[in-house]
């Protein structure tokens, strides 16, 4: 049904150019007698091509552009496409509204919503990790509409992350973004996951079994500076802890009088509390750490330490004279376990140091054997610290091996 007062005429370029707004009106429609539903809407400051149609019980109208910028022939062609969609049961106006709504759903605010859902559900270290990837590594996309991010965009950004932070960080950033899009699709806020089909930056990388030799451990120790990252690396070498267990260490978890650090179950992989009695060498590292307003020992900006990739790259670049084969921070943990075994520390004590629950602590034995081996851990860490000091100073160890 045409608006009351509308008129029908044969459209031509000349006829359209002379159209005007009748006196006393603020809006006027003129319809083409050759194509019902195709017309012109005249307003005080604009004259636009329009298509009017009915979708169900609703009358809809969409604009095809300004008559000064869109020719009559182009407008007719566009109108035919609209009517073709209508014939197929598609509502172009609804599609346009959905597109506008989708453009308002941007990655940044939606990522914040996703993180809010994950808070309290994921382990603190995991939550900090995905927060870092979504806010830092994918920062260039945070103002983009979610539906506008393509596989090509993701692939290009992954290549940049590889350059800036390395393939492992890029692989984790990719998996984080993929999980985010799976959630967004489940919420009806995204239609596809643009990470699908992109190359995994970590694909083809062999599983790690690298054990650092004594001279390599010594070279790494010597390369450590008196800064947060240097202290963390040395603490990893003395304790065999996971990097985040030390990187997120808090002063409330440190007892300098007793000489212990206590990592709560909320921060360990197996959710079991880990108590380590540090040797004097380890305590001296903590004592040189600068006290800040934050409770974190090695963190920055009031939070946990996060500059892993950049600091590691800078650290390795500085070790040009050592000529080490490729290594990672986690290789240190494996090397500590192997090195302790080599100097005589018993396997079950090494497991206790690493907070592993395997071997003799599995099954029934694990149920009845509740020993924390605190005395044995203290002795093992002291022996290991002396071994580290010895290889760094290139001297013979003074501590007698523990092997019977």
JOBELZI-V149589 format. One record per residue. N is the residue number from 0. RES is the residue in one letter. PHI is phi in degrees with one decimal (999 if undefined). PSI is psi as a letter, one per 20 degrees, with the letter a starting at -180 (NA if undefined). NEAR is the number of other ideal C-beta (glycine too) atoms within 8 Angstrom. Layout:
n=N res=RES phi=PHI psi=PSI near=NEAR
n=N res=RES phi=PHI psi=PSI near=NEAR
This chain:
n=0 res=X phi=999 psi=p near=2
n=1 res=X phi=-83.8 psi=q near=8
n=2 res=X phi=-60.1 psi=q near=5
n=3 res=X phi=-62.3 psi=p near=4
n=4 res=X phi=90.5 psi=i near=7
n=5 res=X phi=-73.6 psi=q near=11
n=6 res=X phi=-126.2 psi=q near=7
n=7 res=X phi=-114.5 psi=p near=8
n=8 res=X phi=-151.6 psi=r near=9
n=9 res=X phi=-84.2 psi=o near=7
n=10 res=X phi=-76.8 psi=p near=10
n=11 res=X phi=-152.5 psi=r near=7
n=12 res=X phi=-58.6 psi=g near=7
n=13 res=X phi=-66.9 psi=g near=6
n=14 res=X phi=-64.3 psi=h near=10
n=15 res=X phi=-68.3 psi=h near=12
n=16 res=X phi=-64.2 psi=h near=6
n=17 res=X phi=-97.9 psi=j near=6
n=18 res=X phi=-63.0 psi=q near=9
n=19 res=X phi=-141.8 psi=r near=5
n=20 res=X phi=-91.2 psi=p near=10
n=21 res=X phi=-57.0 psi=q near=6
n=22 res=X phi=-58.4 psi=p near=4
n=23 res=X phi=86.1 psi=i near=3
n=24 res=X phi=-110.0 psi=q near=8
n=25 res=X phi=-106.2 psi=i near=5
n=26 res=X phi=-155.3 psi=p near=8
n=27 res=X phi=-144.4 psi=p near=10
n=28 res=X phi=-112.3 psi=q near=14
n=29 res=X phi=-129.5 psi=p near=11
n=30 res=X phi=-114.1 psi=q near=13
n=31 res=X phi=-78.6 psi=p near=11
n=32 res=X phi=-76.6 psi=i near=7
n=33 res=X phi=-89.3 psi=h near=5
n=34 res=X phi=-137.6 psi=n near=8
n=35 res=X phi=-56.5 psi=p near=5
n=36 res=X phi=93.8 psi=i near=10
n=37 res=X phi=-104.1 psi=p near=12
n=38 res=X phi=-158.5 psi=a near=13
n=39 res=X phi=-129.0 psi=p near=13
n=40 res=X phi=-109.0 psi=p near=11
n=41 res=X phi=-105.9 psi=p near=11
n=42 res=X phi=-126.9 psi=r near=10
n=43 res=X phi=-54.2 psi=h near=5
n=44 res=X phi=-116.8 psi=j near=3
n=45 res=X phi=-159.3 psi=q near=6
n=46 res=X phi=-134.1 psi=o near=11
n=47 res=X phi=-130.9 psi=q near=12
n=48 res=X phi=-70.7 psi=q near=15
n=49 res=X phi=-139.3 psi=q near=13
n=50 res=X phi=-125.3 psi=p near=14
n=51 res=X phi=-120.6 psi=p near=9
n=52 res=X phi=-154.7 psi=r near=11
n=53 res=X phi=-116.3 psi=p near=7
n=54 res=X phi=-116.9 psi=o near=10
n=55 res=X phi=65.9 psi=c near=4
n=56 res=X phi=-97.5 psi=j near=3
n=57 res=X phi=-107.8 psi=p near=6
n=58 res=X phi=-91.9 psi=p near=8
n=59 res=X phi=-119.6 psi=q near=12
n=60 res=X phi=-146.4 psi=p near=9
n=61 res=X phi=-128.9 psi=q near=10
n=62 res=X phi=-92.1 psi=q near=8
n=63 res=X phi=-111.0 psi=j near=12
n=64 res=X phi=116.6 psi=r near=10
n=65 res=X phi=-72.2 psi=p near=9
n=66 res=X phi=-63.8 psi=h near=11
n=67 res=X phi=-78.0 psi=i near=4
n=68 res=X phi=-112.1 psi=h near=5
n=69 res=X phi=-115.9 psi=p near=10
n=70 res=X phi=-71.6 psi=r near=6
n=71 res=X phi=-60.1 psi=g near=9
n=72 res=X phi=-62.3 psi=g near=6
n=73 res=X phi=-67.1 psi=h near=8
n=74 res=X phi=-66.9 psi=g near=14
n=75 res=X phi=-62.6 psi=g near=10
n=76 res=X phi=-61.6 psi=g near=8
n=77 res=X phi=-63.7 psi=h near=12
n=78 res=X phi=-64.4 psi=h near=14
n=79 res=X phi=-62.2 psi=h near=9
n=80 res=X phi=-65.7 psi=h near=8
n=81 res=X phi=-63.7 psi=g near=13
n=82 res=X phi=-65.4 psi=h near=11
n=83 res=X phi=-65.1 psi=g near=8
n=84 res=X phi=-63.4 psi=g near=10
n=85 res=X phi=-61.4 psi=g near=12
n=86 res=X phi=-61.0 psi=h near=6
n=87 res=X phi=-84.3 psi=j near=6
n=88 res=X phi=86.9 psi=j near=4
n=89 res=X phi=-97.1 psi=p near=7
n=90 res=X phi=-99.7 psi=o near=9
n=91 res=X phi=-59.5 psi=h near=12
n=92 res=X phi=-64.6 psi=h near=10
n=93 res=X phi=-65.8 psi=h near=9
n=94 res=X phi=-61.0 psi=g near=9
n=95 res=X phi=-65.9 psi=g near=9
n=96 res=X phi=-65.2 psi=h near=8
n=97 res=X phi=-65.1 psi=h near=8
n=98 res=X phi=-63.7 psi=g near=8
n=99 res=X phi=-64.5 psi=g near=8
n=100 res=X phi=-66.1 psi=g near=8
n=101 res=X phi=-64.3 psi=h near=10
n=102 res=X phi=-65.1 psi=h near=9
n=103 res=X phi=-83.3 psi=i near=7
n=104 res=X phi=-87.6 psi=n near=12
n=105 res=X phi=-99.2 psi=q near=11
n=106 res=X phi=-61.4 psi=g near=13
n=107 res=X phi=-57.0 psi=g near=8
n=108 res=X phi=-61.3 psi=h near=8
n=109 res=X phi=-69.4 psi=h near=12
n=110 res=X phi=-64.0 psi=h near=13
n=111 res=X phi=-62.8 psi=h near=8
n=112 res=X phi=-65.1 psi=g near=8
n=113 res=X phi=-61.7 psi=g near=12
n=114 res=X phi=-66.0 psi=h near=12
n=115 res=X phi=-63.4 psi=h near=7
n=116 res=X phi=-68.6 psi=h near=8
n=117 res=X phi=-86.2 psi=i near=10
n=118 res=X phi=-61.2 psi=p near=8
n=119 res=X phi=85.3 psi=i near=4
n=120 res=X phi=-96.8 psi=g near=5
n=121 res=X phi=-90.2 psi=q near=9
n=122 res=X phi=-61.0 psi=q near=7
n=123 res=X phi=-51.4 psi=g near=9
n=124 res=X phi=-65.3 psi=g near=9
n=125 res=X phi=-64.3 psi=g near=8
n=126 res=X phi=-63.6 psi=g near=12
n=127 res=X phi=-62.5 psi=h near=12
n=128 res=X phi=-64.4 psi=g near=10
n=129 res=X phi=-69.2 psi=h near=13
n=130 res=X phi=-64.0 psi=g near=9
n=131 res=X phi=-63.6 psi=g near=10
n=132 res=X phi=-66.7 psi=g near=13
n=133 res=X phi=-73.9 psi=h near=14
n=134 res=X phi=-93.7 psi=h near=9
n=135 res=X phi=-104.6 psi=g near=7
n=136 res=X phi=-65.9 psi=h near=11
n=137 res=X phi=-103.8 psi=k near=14
n=138 res=X phi=-55.9 psi=g near=7
n=139 res=X phi=-59.5 psi=i near=5
n=140 res=X phi=-96.8 psi=i near=10
n=141 res=X phi=-66.5 psi=h near=11
n=142 res=X phi=-96.7 psi=j near=6
n=143 res=X phi=-88.6 psi=q near=10
n=144 res=X phi=-61.7 psi=p near=11
n=145 res=X phi=-58.0 psi=g near=14
n=146 res=X phi=-70.8 psi=i near=9
n=147 res=X phi=-89.4 psi=i near=7
n=148 res=X phi=-81.0 psi=p near=11
n=149 res=X phi=-106.8 psi=r near=7
n=150 res=X phi=-60.4 psi=h near=10
n=151 res=X phi=-62.1 psi=g near=6
n=152 res=X phi=-62.4 psi=g near=11
n=153 res=X phi=-64.1 psi=g near=14
n=154 res=X phi=-61.8 psi=g near=10
n=155 res=X phi=-64.2 psi=g near=8
n=156 res=X phi=-68.2 psi=h near=11
n=157 res=X phi=-60.9 psi=g near=14
n=158 res=X phi=-61.8 psi=h near=8
n=159 res=X phi=-69.5 psi=h near=8
n=160 res=X phi=-64.8 psi=h near=13
n=161 res=X phi=-59.2 psi=g near=11
n=162 res=X phi=-64.1 psi=g near=6
n=163 res=X phi=-82.0 psi=h near=7
n=164 res=X phi=-128.0 psi=i near=12
n=165 res=X phi=99.5 psi=r near=9
n=166 res=X phi=-67.1 psi=h near=9
n=167 res=X phi=-66.3 psi=g near=11
n=168 res=X phi=-61.8 psi=h near=12
n=169 res=X phi=-65.0 psi=g near=14
n=170 res=X phi=-64.0 psi=h near=11
n=171 res=X phi=-71.2 psi=h near=10
n=172 res=X phi=-63.8 psi=h near=14
n=173 res=X phi=-64.8 psi=g near=14
n=174 res=X phi=-65.9 psi=h near=8
n=175 res=X phi=-65.5 psi=g near=13
n=176 res=X phi=-64.8 psi=h near=13
n=177 res=X phi=-63.3 psi=g near=11
n=178 res=X phi=-62.4 psi=h near=9
n=179 res=X phi=-61.4 psi=g near=11
n=180 res=X phi=-69.1 psi=h near=14
n=181 res=X phi=-61.2 psi=g near=9
n=182 res=X phi=-63.9 psi=g near=10
n=183 res=X phi=-62.1 psi=h near=12
n=184 res=X phi=-65.3 psi=g near=12
n=185 res=X phi=-65.0 psi=h near=6
n=186 res=X phi=-86.0 psi=i near=7
n=187 res=X phi=75.3 psi=k near=4
n=188 res=X phi=-106.7 psi=i near=8
n=189 res=X phi=-146.3 psi=q near=11
n=190 res=X phi=-98.5 psi=i near=4
n=191 res=X phi=-153.5 psi=r near=7
n=192 res=X phi=-108.8 psi=o near=9
n=193 res=X phi=-71.7 psi=i near=11
n=194 res=X phi=-79.0 psi=i near=11
n=195 res=X phi=-64.1 psi=p near=8
n=196 res=X phi=96.3 psi=i near=4
n=197 res=X phi=-79.6 psi=q near=11
n=198 res=X phi=-73.6 psi=p near=6
n=199 res=X phi=-77.4 psi=o near=7
n=200 res=X phi=-59.4 psi=h near=12
n=201 res=X phi=-96.4 psi=j near=9
n=202 res=X phi=-62.8 psi=p near=6
n=203 res=X phi=85.8 psi=i near=4
n=204 res=X phi=-76.1 psi=p near=7
n=205 res=X phi=-68.7 psi=q near=5
n=206 res=X phi=-61.9 psi=q near=4
n=207 res=X phi=-76.4 psi=p near=8
n=208 res=X phi=-138.1 psi=k near=6
n=209 res=X phi=-71.7 psi=p near=11
n=210 res=X phi=-118.0 psi=p near=8
n=211 res=X phi=-74.0 psi=p near=10
n=212 res=X phi=-76.6 psi=r near=6
n=213 res=X phi=-59.2 psi=g near=7
n=214 res=X phi=-68.2 psi=h near=7
n=215 res=X phi=-72.4 psi=g near=11
n=216 res=X phi=-60.8 psi=g near=15
n=217 res=X phi=-64.1 psi=g near=11
n=218 res=X phi=-65.5 psi=h near=11
n=219 res=X phi=-65.9 psi=g near=15
n=220 res=X phi=-59.6 psi=g near=12
n=221 res=X phi=-66.5 psi=h near=7
n=222 res=X phi=-77.4 psi=i near=10
n=223 res=X phi=-69.9 psi=p near=10
n=224 res=X phi=-99.7 psi=r near=6
n=225 res=X phi=-84.5 psi=m near=5
n=226 res=X phi=-136.0 psi=r near=6
n=227 res=X phi=-57.0 psi=g near=10
n=228 res=X phi=-66.3 psi=g near=13
n=229 res=X phi=-61.6 psi=g near=10
n=230 res=X phi=-65.2 psi=g near=15
n=231 res=X phi=-61.9 psi=g near=13
n=232 res=X phi=-59.8 psi=g near=14
n=233 res=X phi=-66.1 psi=h near=11
n=234 res=X phi=-65.4 psi=h near=14
n=235 res=X phi=-63.5 psi=h near=15
n=236 res=X phi=-68.4 psi=h near=12
n=237 res=X phi=-85.3 psi=h near=14
n=238 res=X phi=-113.1 psi=h near=14
n=239 res=X phi=75.0 psi=j near=10
n=240 res=X phi=-68.7 psi=r near=12
n=241 res=X phi=-72.5 psi=q near=8
n=242 res=X phi=-59.5 psi=h near=11
n=243 res=X phi=-74.9 psi=h near=9
n=244 res=X phi=-64.6 psi=h near=12
n=245 res=X phi=-90.0 psi=g near=13
n=246 res=X phi=-60.6 psi=h near=13
n=247 res=X phi=-105.6 psi=j near=14
n=248 res=X phi=-60.0 psi=p near=13
n=249 res=X phi=-116.3 psi=q near=9
n=250 res=X phi=-61.6 psi=h near=8
n=251 res=X phi=-68.6 psi=i near=5
n=252 res=X phi=-97.9 psi=i near=9
n=253 res=X phi=-109.2 psi=p near=11
n=254 res=X phi=-122.9 psi=n near=8
n=255 res=X phi=-68.0 psi=h near=8
n=256 res=X phi=-67.3 psi=g near=4
n=257 res=X phi=-85.0 psi=i near=6
n=258 res=X phi=76.3 psi=k near=9
n=259 res=X phi=-125.2 psi=q near=10
n=260 res=X phi=-121.7 psi=p near=12
n=261 res=X phi=-122.4 psi=o near=9
n=262 res=X phi=-95.8 psi=o near=14
n=263 res=X phi=-67.3 psi=q near=8
n=264 res=X phi=-59.9 psi=h near=8
n=265 res=X phi=-67.6 psi=i near=7
n=266 res=X phi=-114.5 psi=j near=11
n=267 res=X phi=-105.0 psi=q near=13
n=268 res=X phi=-65.8 psi=h near=5
n=269 res=X phi=-97.9 psi=j near=8
n=270 res=X phi=64.6 psi=k near=6
n=271 res=X phi=-105.6 psi=p near=8
n=272 res=X phi=-61.9 psi=q near=8
n=273 res=X phi=-123.4 psi=p near=10
n=274 res=X phi=-113.7 psi=p near=11
n=275 res=X phi=-121.0 psi=p near=12
n=276 res=X phi=-91.5 psi=o near=10
n=277 res=X phi=-82.1 psi=q near=14
n=278 res=X phi=-73.5 psi=r near=11
n=279 res=X phi=-53.1 psi=h near=8
n=280 res=X phi=-61.9 psi=g near=11
n=281 res=X phi=-69.6 psi=g near=13
n=282 res=X phi=-64.3 psi=h near=11
n=283 res=X phi=-65.2 psi=h near=8
n=284 res=X phi=-66.3 psi=g near=12
n=285 res=X phi=-66.5 psi=h near=14
n=286 res=X phi=-68.0 psi=h near=7
n=287 res=X phi=-87.6 psi=i near=7
n=288 res=X phi=-68.9 psi=p near=10
n=289 res=X phi=-75.8 psi=p near=3
n=290 res=X phi=-75.5 psi=p near=4
n=291 res=X phi=-121.8 psi=a near=7
n=292 res=X phi=-66.2 psi=h near=3
n=293 res=X phi=-77.9 psi=q near=7
n=294 res=X phi=-80.2 psi=i near=5
n=295 res=X phi=-74.6 psi=p near=14
n=296 res=X phi=-72.4 psi=g near=9
n=297 res=X phi=-114.3 psi=j near=12
n=298 res=X phi=-74.5 psi=r near=15
n=299 res=X phi=-136.6 psi=q near=8
n=300 res=X phi=56.9 psi=k near=4
n=301 res=X phi=78.8 psi=j near=8
n=302 res=X phi=-130.8 psi=a near=9
n=303 res=X phi=-71.6 psi=r near=10
n=304 res=X phi=-70.0 psi=p near=13
n=305 res=X phi=-129.0 psi=i near=10
n=306 res=X phi=-82.4 psi=l near=8
n=307 res=X phi=-67.5 psi=g near=11
n=308 res=X phi=-63.2 psi=g near=11
n=309 res=X phi=-62.8 psi=g near=9
n=310 res=X phi=-65.1 psi=h near=9
n=311 res=X phi=-65.1 psi=g near=12
n=312 res=X phi=-62.8 psi=g near=10
n=313 res=X phi=-63.0 psi=g near=8
n=314 res=X phi=-61.8 psi=g near=11
n=315 res=X phi=-67.4 psi=h near=8
n=316 res=X phi=-63.3 psi=h near=7
n=317 res=X phi=-76.2 psi=i near=7
n=318 res=X phi=-92.4 psi=l near=11
n=319 res=X phi=-66.7 psi=h near=6
n=320 res=X phi=-83.7 psi=i near=4
n=321 res=X phi=-81.6 psi=h near=9
n=322 res=X phi=54.1 psi=l near=4
n=323 res=X phi=-77.9 psi=q near=10
n=324 res=X phi=-67.8 psi=q near=4
n=325 res=X phi=-51.0 psi=p near=5
n=326 res=X phi=-147.5 psi=r near=8
n=327 res=X phi=-127.0 psi=r near=9
n=328 res=X phi=-61.8 psi=h near=10
n=329 res=X phi=-70.1 psi=h near=9
n=330 res=X phi=-61.7 psi=h near=12
n=331 res=X phi=-63.0 psi=g near=14
n=332 res=X phi=-60.2 psi=g near=13
n=333 res=X phi=-64.6 psi=h near=12
n=334 res=X phi=-69.7 psi=h near=12
n=335 res=X phi=-62.7 psi=g near=15
n=336 res=X phi=-61.1 psi=g near=12
n=337 res=X phi=-66.8 psi=g near=9
n=338 res=X phi=-63.3 psi=h near=12
n=339 res=X phi=-62.8 psi=g near=15
n=340 res=X phi=-63.1 psi=h near=10
n=341 res=X phi=-66.0 psi=h near=6
n=342 res=X phi=-96.4 psi=j near=13
n=343 res=X phi=106.7 psi=j near=9
n=344 res=X phi=-72.0 psi=p near=12
n=345 res=X phi=-69.0 psi=q near=8
n=346 res=X phi=-54.4 psi=g near=7
n=347 res=X phi=-69.8 psi=h near=10
n=348 res=X phi=-75.6 psi=h near=13
n=349 res=X phi=-61.6 psi=g near=13
n=350 res=X phi=-60.8 psi=h near=13
n=351 res=X phi=-66.1 psi=g near=12
n=352 res=X phi=-61.7 psi=g near=16
n=353 res=X phi=-82.1 psi=i near=10
n=354 res=X phi=63.1 psi=k near=11
n=355 res=X phi=-90.3 psi=q near=9
n=356 res=X phi=-122.1 psi=n near=9
n=357 res=X phi=-149.6 psi=a near=6
n=358 res=X phi=57.0 psi=c near=8
n=359 res=X phi=-69.4 psi=i near=8
n=360 res=X phi=-97.4 psi=j near=11
n=361 res=X phi=-85.0 psi=r near=8
n=362 res=X phi=59.5 psi=b near=5
n=363 res=X phi=-61.5 psi=h near=5
n=364 res=X phi=-61.0 psi=h near=9
n=365 res=X phi=-68.1 psi=h near=10
n=366 res=X phi=-69.2 psi=g near=6
n=367 res=X phi=-94.2 psi=h near=6
n=368 res=X phi=-94.1 psi=n near=8
n=369 res=X phi=-101.7 psi=j near=4
n=370 res=X phi=-62.3 psi=p near=4
n=371 res=X phi=-94.5 psi=i near=7
n=372 res=X phi=52.4 psi=l near=9
n=373 res=X phi=-62.5 psi=g near=8
n=374 res=X phi=-65.5 psi=g near=6
n=375 res=X phi=-67.8 psi=h near=10
n=376 res=X phi=-64.7 psi=g near=15
n=377 res=X phi=-60.1 psi=g near=9
n=378 res=X phi=-67.0 psi=g near=9
n=379 res=X phi=-63.0 psi=g near=14
n=380 res=X phi=-68.1 psi=h near=16
n=381 res=X phi=-67.4 psi=g near=10
n=382 res=X phi=-63.6 psi=g near=15
n=383 res=X phi=-66.7 psi=g near=15
n=384 res=X phi=-62.7 psi=h near=13
n=385 res=X phi=-66.2 psi=h near=12
n=386 res=X phi=-64.2 psi=g near=12
n=387 res=X phi=-61.7 psi=g near=13
n=388 res=X phi=-60.7 psi=h near=9
n=389 res=X phi=-67.9 psi=g near=12
n=390 res=X phi=-72.1 psi=h near=11
n=391 res=X phi=-70.1 psi=h near=9
n=392 res=X phi=-87.4 psi=i near=6
n=393 res=X phi=57.2 psi=l near=6
n=394 res=X phi=-130.1 psi=r near=5
n=395 res=X phi=-78.1 psi=q near=4
n=396 res=X phi=-68.9 psi=q near=8
n=397 res=X phi=-94.3 psi=h near=5
n=398 res=X phi=-82.2 psi=p near=8
n=399 res=X phi=-72.1 psi=p near=3
n=400 res=X phi=-57.5 psi=q near=7
n=401 res=X phi=-83.0 psi=i near=11
n=402 res=X phi=-63.1 psi=p near=5
n=403 res=X phi=-69.3 psi=NA near=2
